[in-house]
């Protein structure tokens, strides 16, 4: 019988499952180098989280998978992909809105909460891996990170740009806020596009403006029409 895994709120993420149809082994006193009992995933490629570290995907054979090294807490199951894409980024400058004009994002700031794995980019085909490891010793998994990550994203100028975030590992990922840093948009490219569509204005010159010819005054003997007789 398959049951829903316990919802992760806080604490050690290595004890919680972020995989589908997963099997959990939890006995730190008796580490294992392989995990059996996976007949329901026979022939499938599964994700593995061993003692909080992400292991390479493996194919289940004879209901078991081998680990890179012995581990006391192992979670094996089907990986799934969680994607987040913002609305198209538009900005308003002195020359108007950027709708329909070329724009370029070269950096982005993301606020994460207790996150261990994520990728960021302007499309799901071109993504950068966020670096999480800081002061953890070698051989230990990275600690969950809460705070802002400033990322440089090499992209090209396009008419429609957005920020994409992907989580495809068996770890926790919780992005909360996405924003731009200092001058993250390629204003030069945007202004160039505007200048090609601007309606030209007449040039100003220093020559005097033409004057109208004055109408000569009427002669006192000139017959007047439309006047009443006395």
C-alpha contacts under 8 A as a table, 3 or more apart, distances in Angstrom:
res1	aa1	res2	aa2	distance
2	X	21	X	7.19
5	X	16	X	7.59
5	X	17	X	6.57
6	X	16	X	7.07
6	X	17	X	7.89
7	X	16	X	7.77
8	X	13	X	7.37
8	X	16	X	6.36
10	X	13	X	7.53
12	X	15	X	5.99
12	X	16	X	7.68
13	X	16	X	5.37
13	X	52	X	7.11
13	X	171	X	7.36
13	X	172	X	7.10
14	X	17	X	7.74
14	X	49	X	7.37
14	X	50	X	7.71
14	X	51	X	6.07
14	X	52	X	4.44
14	X	73	X	7.31
15	X	26	X	7.84
15	X	73	X	7.24
17	X	22	X	7.14
17	X	24	X	7.75
17	X	75	X	6.58
17	X	170	X	7.36
18	X	79	X	7.98
18	X	170	X	5.01
18	X	171	X	5.98
18	X	172	X	7.01
19	X	22	X	5.74
19	X	47	X	7.42
19	X	75	X	7.99
19	X	76	X	7.28
19	X	77	X	5.13
19	X	78	X	5.44
19	X	79	X	5.36
19	X	80	X	6.93
19	X	170	X	5.87
20	X	77	X	5.45
20	X	78	X	4.88
20	X	79	X	6.48
20	X	80	X	7.37
21	X	77	X	5.46
21	X	78	X	6.30
22	X	75	X	6.56
22	X	76	X	5.24
22	X	77	X	3.87
22	X	78	X	6.77
23	X	38	X	7.46
23	X	75	X	5.79
23	X	76	X	5.37
23	X	77	X	6.36
24	X	73	X	7.45
24	X	74	X	5.83
24	X	75	X	4.57
24	X	76	X	6.64
25	X	35	X	7.98
25	X	72	X	7.28
25	X	73	X	5.54
25	X	74	X	5.07
25	X	75	X	6.40
26	X	72	X	5.94
26	X	73	X	4.49
26	X	74	X	6.57
27	X	30	X	5.58
27	X	31	X	6.80
27	X	72	X	5.06
27	X	73	X	6.21
28	X	31	X	5.93
28	X	71	X	7.35
28	X	72	X	3.95
28	X	73	X	6.28
29	X	72	X	6.72
30	X	72	X	6.06
31	X	70	X	5.34
31	X	71	X	4.64
31	X	72	X	4.07
31	X	73	X	7.66
32	X	35	X	7.05
32	X	70	X	4.85
32	X	71	X	5.54
32	X	72	X	6.37
33	X	66	X	6.15
33	X	67	X	5.32
33	X	68	X	7.37
33	X	69	X	5.84
33	X	70	X	4.20
33	X	71	X	6.67
34	X	64	X	6.89
34	X	65	X	5.63
34	X	66	X	4.17
34	X	67	X	5.43
34	X	70	X	7.59
35	X	38	X	7.81
35	X	64	X	5.41
35	X	65	X	5.54
35	X	66	X	6.51
35	X	67	X	7.78
36	X	63	X	5.65
36	X	64	X	4.06
36	X	65	X	6.67
37	X	63	X	5.58
37	X	64	X	6.36
38	X	41	X	5.45
38	X	42	X	6.59
38	X	60	X	7.12
38	X	63	X	4.31
38	X	64	X	5.64
39	X	42	X	5.05
39	X	62	X	7.02
39	X	63	X	4.20
39	X	64	X	7.54
40	X	63	X	7.59
41	X	44	X	5.53
41	X	46	X	7.94
41	X	60	X	6.48
41	X	63	X	7.19
41	X	77	X	7.89
42	X	59	X	7.88
42	X	60	X	5.16
42	X	61	X	6.05
42	X	62	X	6.82
42	X	63	X	5.72
43	X	59	X	5.96
43	X	60	X	5.16
43	X	61	X	6.06
44	X	59	X	5.45
44	X	60	X	5.77
45	X	57	X	6.28
45	X	58	X	5.41
45	X	59	X	4.34
45	X	60	X	6.54
45	X	78	X	7.12
46	X	57	X	5.48
46	X	58	X	5.55
46	X	59	X	6.21
46	X	60	X	7.19
46	X	76	X	6.46
46	X	77	X	5.22
46	X	78	X	4.84
46	X	79	X	6.37
47	X	54	X	8.00
47	X	55	X	7.20
47	X	56	X	7.05
47	X	57	X	4.82
47	X	58	X	6.82
47	X	76	X	5.79
47	X	77	X	5.60
47	X	78	X	5.88
47	X	79	X	5.54
47	X	169	X	7.58
47	X	170	X	6.65
48	X	54	X	6.16
48	X	55	X	5.29
48	X	56	X	7.00
48	X	57	X	6.47
48	X	58	X	7.83
48	X	74	X	7.08
48	X	75	X	5.75
48	X	76	X	4.72
48	X	77	X	6.88
48	X	170	X	7.10
49	X	52	X	5.76
49	X	53	X	5.50
49	X	54	X	4.79
49	X	55	X	5.98
49	X	74	X	5.71
49	X	75	X	5.16
49	X	76	X	6.65
49	X	170	X	6.45
49	X	171	X	7.95
50	X	53	X	5.24
50	X	54	X	6.54
50	X	55	X	6.88
50	X	71	X	5.82
50	X	72	X	7.54
50	X	73	X	5.74
50	X	74	X	4.45
50	X	75	X	6.50
51	X	71	X	5.94
51	X	72	X	6.53
51	X	73	X	5.01
51	X	74	X	6.31
51	X	141	X	7.70
52	X	73	X	7.83
52	X	141	X	5.67
53	X	140	X	7.42
53	X	141	X	5.01
53	X	142	X	7.89
54	X	169	X	7.40
54	X	170	X	7.05
54	X	171	X	7.88
55	X	67	X	7.73
55	X	68	X	7.38
58	X	65	X	6.77
59	X	65	X	7.04
60	X	63	X	5.85
60	X	64	X	5.56
60	X	65	X	5.47
61	X	64	X	5.64
61	X	65	X	6.69
67	X	70	X	6.65
67	X	71	X	7.99
71	X	74	X	6.53
79	X	168	X	6.97
79	X	169	X	6.89
79	X	170	X	6.63
80	X	168	X	6.15
80	X	169	X	7.81
81	X	166	X	7.06
81	X	167	X	5.85
81	X	168	X	4.57
81	X	169	X	7.76
82	X	166	X	5.79
82	X	167	X	5.18
82	X	168	X	6.47
83	X	164	X	7.28
83	X	165	X	5.89
83	X	166	X	4.58
83	X	167	X	6.55
84	X	164	X	5.68
84	X	165	X	5.02
84	X	166	X	6.29
85	X	162	X	6.85
85	X	163	X	5.81
85	X	164	X	4.43
85	X	165	X	6.38
86	X	89	X	7.82
86	X	162	X	5.70
86	X	163	X	5.50
86	X	164	X	6.57
87	X	162	X	6.16
87	X	163	X	7.96
88	X	160	X	6.08
88	X	161	X	5.44
88	X	162	X	4.72
88	X	163	X	7.98
89	X	160	X	7.39
89	X	161	X	5.80
89	X	162	X	5.48
90	X	97	X	7.18
90	X	98	X	5.69
90	X	99	X	6.40
91	X	97	X	5.95
91	X	98	X	5.61
92	X	95	X	7.71
92	X	96	X	5.54
92	X	97	X	4.30
92	X	98	X	6.22
93	X	96	X	5.33
93	X	97	X	6.35
93	X	98	X	7.87
95	X	191	X	8.00
95	X	194	X	7.85
98	X	101	X	5.39
98	X	102	X	7.62
98	X	103	X	7.63
98	X	190	X	7.41
99	X	159	X	7.73
100	X	159	X	5.62
100	X	160	X	7.42
101	X	158	X	7.80
101	X	159	X	5.21
101	X	190	X	6.31
101	X	193	X	6.17
101	X	194	X	7.14
102	X	157	X	5.65
102	X	158	X	4.85
102	X	159	X	4.26
102	X	160	X	7.38
102	X	189	X	6.66
102	X	190	X	5.39
102	X	193	X	6.56
103	X	157	X	5.12
103	X	158	X	5.48
103	X	159	X	6.01
103	X	160	X	7.33
103	X	161	X	6.97
103	X	185	X	6.72
103	X	186	X	6.22
103	X	187	X	7.48
103	X	189	X	6.74
103	X	190	X	5.62
104	X	155	X	6.74
104	X	156	X	6.13
104	X	157	X	4.49
104	X	158	X	6.48
104	X	161	X	7.19
104	X	184	X	8.00
104	X	185	X	5.41
104	X	186	X	5.13
104	X	189	X	7.81
105	X	108	X	7.49
105	X	122	X	7.79
105	X	153	X	7.15
105	X	154	X	7.91
105	X	155	X	6.67
105	X	157	X	7.86
105	X	161	X	7.52
105	X	184	X	5.73
105	X	185	X	5.02
105	X	186	X	6.77
106	X	152	X	5.86
106	X	153	X	5.05
106	X	154	X	5.78
106	X	155	X	6.46
106	X	184	X	5.54
106	X	185	X	6.50
106	X	186	X	7.55
107	X	150	X	7.15
107	X	151	X	5.53
107	X	152	X	4.30
107	X	153	X	5.32
107	X	180	X	6.82
107	X	181	X	6.67
107	X	184	X	5.37
108	X	150	X	5.91
108	X	151	X	5.44
108	X	152	X	6.63
108	X	153	X	7.37
108	X	178	X	7.30
108	X	179	X	6.13
108	X	180	X	4.91
108	X	181	X	6.05
108	X	184	X	7.12
109	X	148	X	6.50
109	X	149	X	5.65
109	X	150	X	4.50
109	X	151	X	6.33
109	X	178	X	5.90
109	X	179	X	5.18
109	X	180	X	5.58
109	X	181	X	6.09
110	X	148	X	5.43
110	X	149	X	5.30
110	X	150	X	6.60
110	X	175	X	6.93
110	X	176	X	7.48
110	X	177	X	5.76
110	X	178	X	4.63
110	X	179	X	6.41
111	X	146	X	7.51
111	X	147	X	5.47
111	X	148	X	4.31
111	X	149	X	6.43
111	X	175	X	5.92
111	X	176	X	5.48
111	X	177	X	4.99
111	X	178	X	6.44
112	X	115	X	6.08
112	X	145	X	7.02
112	X	146	X	5.32
112	X	147	X	5.46
112	X	148	X	6.24
112	X	149	X	7.62
112	X	173	X	7.67
112	X	174	X	5.71
112	X	175	X	4.45
112	X	176	X	5.69
112	X	177	X	7.41
113	X	144	X	7.94
113	X	145	X	6.43
113	X	146	X	4.32
113	X	147	X	6.56
113	X	173	X	7.61
113	X	174	X	5.44
113	X	175	X	6.43
113	X	176	X	7.00
114	X	144	X	4.48
114	X	145	X	4.67
114	X	146	X	4.83
114	X	172	X	7.28
114	X	173	X	7.21
114	X	174	X	6.87
115	X	118	X	7.73
115	X	144	X	5.00
115	X	145	X	5.11
115	X	146	X	6.65
115	X	171	X	7.77
115	X	172	X	5.38
115	X	173	X	4.49
115	X	174	X	5.76
115	X	175	X	7.75
116	X	132	X	6.47
116	X	142	X	6.95
116	X	143	X	6.99
116	X	144	X	5.13
116	X	145	X	6.39
116	X	171	X	6.10
116	X	172	X	5.81
116	X	173	X	6.17
117	X	130	X	7.18
117	X	132	X	7.54
117	X	167	X	6.38
117	X	168	X	7.91
117	X	169	X	6.54
117	X	171	X	6.11
117	X	172	X	6.65
117	X	173	X	5.88
118	X	129	X	6.45
118	X	130	X	5.91
118	X	165	X	6.79
118	X	166	X	5.68
118	X	167	X	4.86
118	X	168	X	7.47
118	X	173	X	6.38
119	X	127	X	5.93
119	X	128	X	5.42
119	X	129	X	4.51
119	X	130	X	5.66
119	X	165	X	5.63
119	X	166	X	5.13
119	X	167	X	6.52
120	X	127	X	5.21
120	X	128	X	5.27
120	X	129	X	6.57
120	X	130	X	7.08
120	X	163	X	7.27
120	X	164	X	5.67
120	X	165	X	4.64
120	X	166	X	6.54
121	X	124	X	6.77
121	X	126	X	5.93
121	X	127	X	4.29
121	X	128	X	5.98
121	X	153	X	6.37
121	X	163	X	5.94
121	X	164	X	5.26
121	X	165	X	6.71
122	X	126	X	6.88
122	X	127	X	7.20
122	X	153	X	7.72
122	X	155	X	7.29
122	X	161	X	6.58
122	X	162	X	5.51
122	X	163	X	4.70
122	X	164	X	5.48
123	X	126	X	5.52
123	X	127	X	6.82
123	X	162	X	7.43
123	X	163	X	7.04
123	X	164	X	5.77
124	X	127	X	6.18
124	X	164	X	6.49
124	X	165	X	7.96
124	X	166	X	7.68
128	X	153	X	7.20
130	X	151	X	7.81
132	X	142	X	6.47
132	X	143	X	7.82
132	X	145	X	7.00
133	X	136	X	6.51
133	X	142	X	5.14
133	X	143	X	7.39
134	X	142	X	7.54
136	X	140	X	6.34
136	X	141	X	7.25
136	X	142	X	6.15
136	X	143	X	7.45
137	X	140	X	5.81
150	X	181	X	7.74
157	X	186	X	7.98
157	X	189	X	7.44
158	X	161	X	6.34
167	X	173	X	6.41
175	X	178	X	7.86
180	X	183	X	7.78
180	X	184	X	5.91
181	X	184	X	5.64
183	X	186	X	7.61
186	X	189	X	5.71
186	X	190	X	6.58
187	X	190	X	4.98
187	X	191	X	6.04
188	X	191	X	5.27
188	X	192	X	6.18
189	X	192	X	5.15
189	X	193	X	6.43
190	X	193	X	5.28
190	X	194	X	6.46
191	X	194	X	4.96
191	X	195	X	6.15
192	X	195	X	5.20
192	X	196	X	6.62
193	X	196	X	5.49
193	X	197	X	6.97
194	X	197	X	5.39
194	X	198	X	6.25
195	X	198	X	5.23
218	X	222	X	6.74
219	X	222	X	5.20
224	X	227	X	6.71
